[in-house]
């Protein structure tokens, strides 16, 4: 869910990421017309106190895994269109997930706001609203939907936008996860109002996935931030290696979601840790 989703066969010269951003800007304007910020702030969930991501990621009784619910990927197509949010998220929680990632982008990932609301209804874990955040409106919306964490993708935001959106989130009590792909994005985007920095493990040239991206950036992420490795983790031994390199959390979605029972798949995975 990032520049990694670019389509090398796209002959129009515009990447999938560019298309997502353009579509997202349109969707934000429509959303603003449907529900005002005042209405969002009056929602029942807006006033709830967010869970602290750090407490759950570092809890020794949990796995450090941020388990993701994702139906579709632009680069892979349908991953899982039969499992329910309740079924999967409950399975993840029972298997020791430290947090849950819920896709809310509908046009490209098949998610929706109701998925996040449903996950909130049935879980007492920190929820990450996984979406393409471009506007403060979306952050207020995330709080109203019951999210505890928002994602900021360095590849689609300027350093100023990262700072502005991160401050907005922290002012609302939300946790902030910054996603980076390389050293340049990391160095330009670091700011005080971040809780965690995630390294996406996808190669932006050929879409191959290598956890080496995480190892390469591990020592460059300041120690005050949680270090999260994202994507391409399919082997329990990899988590041990990442822990030794200094990583605290591990975002895993497709590895579980591609199975008929994602919760059971995570349970088997965790049993090997």
C-alpha positions as CSV (number, residue, x, y, z in Angstrom):
1,X,0.0,0.0,0.0
2,X,2.5,2.5,-1.1
3,X,4.8,3.3,-4.0
4,X,5.4,-0.4,-3.9
5,X,2.1,-0.9,-5.6
6,X,3.3,0.9,-8.8
7,X,2.5,-1.0,-11.9
8,X,5.5,-1.3,-14.2
9,X,3.3,-2.3,-17.1
10,X,1.4,0.9,-16.9
11,X,1.9,2.6,-20.3
12,X,0.0,5.8,-19.4
13,X,3.0,7.0,-17.4
14,X,1.0,7.4,-14.2
15,X,1.6,4.9,-11.4
16,X,-1.1,3.2,-9.4
17,X,0.1,5.3,-6.4
18,X,-0.5,8.5,-8.4
19,X,-4.0,7.2,-9.4
20,X,-4.8,6.4,-5.8
21,X,-3.8,9.8,-4.6
22,X,-5.9,11.6,-7.3
23,X,-8.9,9.4,-6.5
24,X,-8.4,9.9,-2.7
25,X,-8.5,13.7,-3.2
26,X,-11.8,13.4,-4.9
27,X,-13.1,11.1,-2.2
28,X,-12.1,13.5,0.5
29,X,-14.0,16.4,-1.0
30,X,-17.1,14.2,-1.4
31,X,-16.8,13.0,2.2
32,X,-16.6,16.6,3.5
33,X,-19.9,17.3,1.8
34,X,-21.6,14.3,3.3
35,X,-20.4,14.9,6.9
36,X,-18.9,18.0,8.5
37,X,-16.0,18.0,10.9
38,X,-18.5,19.1,13.6
39,X,-20.6,16.0,12.9
40,X,-17.5,13.8,13.0
41,X,-16.6,15.2,16.4
42,X,-20.1,14.5,17.7
43,X,-19.9,10.8,16.9
44,X,-19.9,8.4,19.8
45,X,-16.4,7.1,19.2
46,X,-14.7,10.4,18.8
47,X,-14.4,11.0,22.6
48,X,-13.0,7.6,23.4
49,X,-9.4,7.5,24.7
50,X,-7.1,5.8,22.2
51,X,-5.0,2.8,23.2
52,X,-1.3,3.4,23.3
53,X,0.4,1.5,20.5
54,X,3.8,1.3,22.4
55,X,2.1,-0.5,25.4
56,X,0.8,-3.2,23.2
57,X,3.8,-3.6,20.8
58,X,6.2,-4.0,23.7
59,X,3.9,-6.1,25.9
60,X,5.9,-9.4,26.4
61,X,2.6,-11.3,26.5
62,X,2.0,-10.3,22.9
63,X,3.8,-11.0,19.6
64,X,4.5,-7.5,18.3
65,X,2.6,-8.4,15.1
66,X,0.3,-5.8,13.6
67,X,-2.1,-8.2,11.8
68,X,-3.8,-6.8,8.7
69,X,-7.3,-7.3,7.3
70,X,-7.0,-6.7,3.5
71,X,-9.4,-8.0,0.8
72,X,-7.7,-6.7,-2.4
73,X,-4.3,-5.4,-3.5
74,X,-3.9,-3.4,-6.7
75,X,-0.9,-5.5,-7.7
76,X,-2.3,-8.9,-6.6
77,X,-6.0,-8.6,-7.2
78,X,-8.4,-10.4,-4.8
79,X,-6.6,-11.8,-1.8
80,X,-9.6,-12.8,0.3
81,X,-13.2,-11.8,-0.3
82,X,-14.9,-14.4,1.9
83,X,-13.6,-13.8,5.4
84,X,-15.4,-11.3,7.7
85,X,-13.8,-8.6,9.7
86,X,-15.1,-10.0,13.0
87,X,-13.9,-13.5,12.2
88,X,-10.5,-12.5,11.1
89,X,-9.8,-9.8,13.7
90,X,-11.0,-12.0,16.6
91,X,-8.7,-14.8,15.3
92,X,-5.8,-12.4,15.1
93,X,-6.5,-11.1,18.6
94,X,-6.7,-14.6,20.0
95,X,-3.4,-15.5,18.3
96,X,-1.5,-12.7,20.1
97,X,-1.7,-9.7,17.8
98,X,-0.4,-6.5,19.3
99,X,-2.5,-4.4,17.0
100,X,-4.8,-4.7,14.0
101,X,-4.5,-2.9,10.6
102,X,-7.8,-2.3,8.8
103,X,-7.9,-1.1,5.2
104,X,-10.5,1.6,4.6
105,X,-9.7,2.5,1.0
106,X,-12.5,1.1,-1.1
107,X,-11.5,1.9,-4.7
108,X,-8.2,0.1,-4.7
109,X,-8.2,-2.2,-1.7
110,X,-11.8,-3.2,-1.3
111,X,-12.1,-1.8,2.2
112,X,-14.6,0.6,3.8
113,X,-15.3,2.5,7.0
114,X,-17.7,-0.1,8.2
115,X,-14.8,-2.6,8.4
116,X,-13.0,-0.3,10.9
117,X,-16.2,0.3,12.9
118,X,-16.8,-3.5,13.1
119,X,-13.3,-4.2,14.2
120,X,-13.7,-1.6,16.9
121,X,-16.9,-3.1,18.1
122,X,-15.4,-6.6,18.6
123,X,-11.8,-5.8,19.7
124,X,-9.9,-4.2,22.5
125,X,-6.6,-3.8,20.6
126,X,-5.1,-0.7,19.0
127,X,-6.6,-0.2,15.5
128,X,-4.6,1.2,12.6
129,X,-6.7,3.0,9.9
130,X,-4.7,1.9,6.9
131,X,-5.4,4.5,4.2
132,X,-3.8,7.2,2.2
133,X,-3.9,10.2,4.5
134,X,-3.7,13.5,2.8
135,X,-6.0,15.9,4.7
136,X,-6.7,16.7,8.4
137,X,-10.3,15.8,7.7
138,X,-9.3,12.1,7.3
139,X,-7.5,12.1,10.7
140,X,-10.6,13.5,12.4
141,X,-12.6,10.9,10.5
142,X,-10.2,8.2,11.7
143,X,-10.8,9.2,15.3
144,X,-14.6,9.2,14.8
145,X,-14.4,5.6,13.3
146,X,-12.6,4.3,16.4
147,X,-9.0,4.2,15.1
148,X,-6.1,4.5,17.5
149,X,-3.4,4.8,14.9
150,X,-3.1,6.6,11.6
151,X,-0.6,5.9,8.8
152,X,1.4,8.7,7.1
153,X,3.1,7.6,3.9
154,X,6.3,9.6,3.3
155,X,6.2,8.9,-0.5
156,X,3.0,10.9,-0.9
157,X,3.6,13.7,1.6
158,X,6.0,16.6,1.9
159,X,7.9,17.0,5.1
160,X,5.6,19.9,6.0
161,X,2.5,17.8,5.4
162,X,3.9,15.0,7.6
163,X,4.5,17.5,10.4
164,X,1.1,19.1,10.0
165,X,-0.8,15.8,9.9
166,X,1.2,14.2,12.7
167,X,0.5,17.2,15.0
168,X,-3.2,17.0,14.2
169,X,-3.3,13.3,15.0
170,X,-1.4,13.8,18.3
171,X,-3.7,16.7,19.3
172,X,-6.5,14.2,19.0
173,X,-4.7,11.5,21.1
174,X,-4.0,9.3,18.1
175,X,-0.8,7.3,17.5
176,X,1.2,8.0,14.4
177,X,3.0,5.5,12.2
178,X,5.2,6.9,9.5
179,X,5.9,4.6,6.5
180,X,9.2,5.1,4.6
181,X,10.9,3.2,1.8
182,X,14.4,4.5,1.9
183,X,17.0,6.6,3.8
184,X,16.0,9.8,1.9
185,X,12.3,9.5,2.9
186,X,13.3,8.7,6.4
187,X,15.7,11.6,6.9
188,X,13.3,14.2,5.4
189,X,10.2,13.0,7.2
190,X,11.2,12.5,10.8
191,X,9.5,14.8,13.3
192,X,8.6,14.9,16.9
193,X,5.0,13.8,16.7
194,X,5.6,10.3,15.5
195,X,5.2,7.2,17.6
196,X,6.5,4.6,15.1
197,X,8.4,4.4,11.9
198,X,7.6,1.5,9.5
199,X,10.0,0.3,6.8
200,X,8.2,-1.1,3.7
201,X,10.1,-4.0,2.4
202,X,9.1,-3.8,-1.2
203,X,11.6,-3.0,-4.0
204,X,10.2,-0.1,-5.9
205,X,11.7,-1.1,-9.2
206,X,10.6,-4.7,-9.7
207,X,8.1,-5.1,-6.8
208,X,10.1,-7.9,-5.3
209,X,10.0,-8.0,-1.5
210,X,13.1,-8.2,0.6
211,X,13.4,-7.7,4.3
212,X,16.8,-6.3,3.7
213,X,15.2,-2.9,3.3
214,X,14.4,-3.1,7.1
215,X,17.9,-4.2,8.0
216,X,19.4,-1.4,5.9
217,X,17.4,1.2,7.7
218,X,17.3,-0.2,11.2
219,X,20.3,1.7,12.6
220,X,19.1,5.0,11.0
221,X,15.8,5.1,12.8
222,X,16.1,7.1,16.1
223,X,15.7,5.0,19.2
224,X,12.7,7.0,20.6
225,X,10.5,5.6,17.8
226,X,9.1,2.1,17.6
227,X,10.6,0.3,14.7
228,X,8.1,-1.6,12.5
229,X,9.0,-3.8,9.6
230,X,6.2,-4.0,7.0
231,X,5.4,-6.5,4.2
232,X,7.1,-9.7,3.0
233,X,7.4,-11.4,6.4
234,X,6.4,-15.0,5.8
235,X,8.8,-16.9,8.0
236,X,8.8,-16.8,11.8
237,X,12.6,-16.9,11.8
238,X,12.6,-13.6,10.1
239,X,10.9,-12.0,13.1
240,X,13.7,-13.2,15.4
241,X,16.3,-11.7,13.0
242,X,14.4,-8.4,12.8
243,X,14.1,-8.3,16.6
244,X,17.9,-8.8,16.9
245,X,18.3,-5.9,14.4
246,X,16.2,-3.7,16.7
247,X,12.7,-4.0,15.4
248,X,9.8,-3.9,17.8
249,X,6.8,-4.6,15.5
250,X,5.9,-6.5,12.3
251,X,3.1,-5.7,10.0
252,X,1.8,-8.9,8.3
253,X,-1.3,-9.1,6.2
254,X,-1.2,-11.0,2.9
255,X,0.7,-13.9,4.4
256,X,-2.4,-14.6,6.6
257,X,-5.2,-13.2,4.4
258,X,-4.3,-15.5,1.5
259,X,-5.3,-18.5,3.6
260,X,-8.9,-19.7,4.0
261,X,-8.8,-19.0,7.7
262,X,-6.4,-16.0,8.4
263,X,-6.8,-16.2,12.2
264,X,-5.8,-19.9,12.2
265,X,-2.9,-19.1,9.8
266,X,-1.6,-16.5,12.3
267,X,-2.0,-19.0,15.2
268,X,0.2,-21.6,13.3
269,X,2.7,-18.9,12.4
270,X,2.9,-17.6,16.0
271,X,3.3,-21.2,17.4
272,X,6.7,-21.3,15.5
273,X,8.0,-18.1,17.0
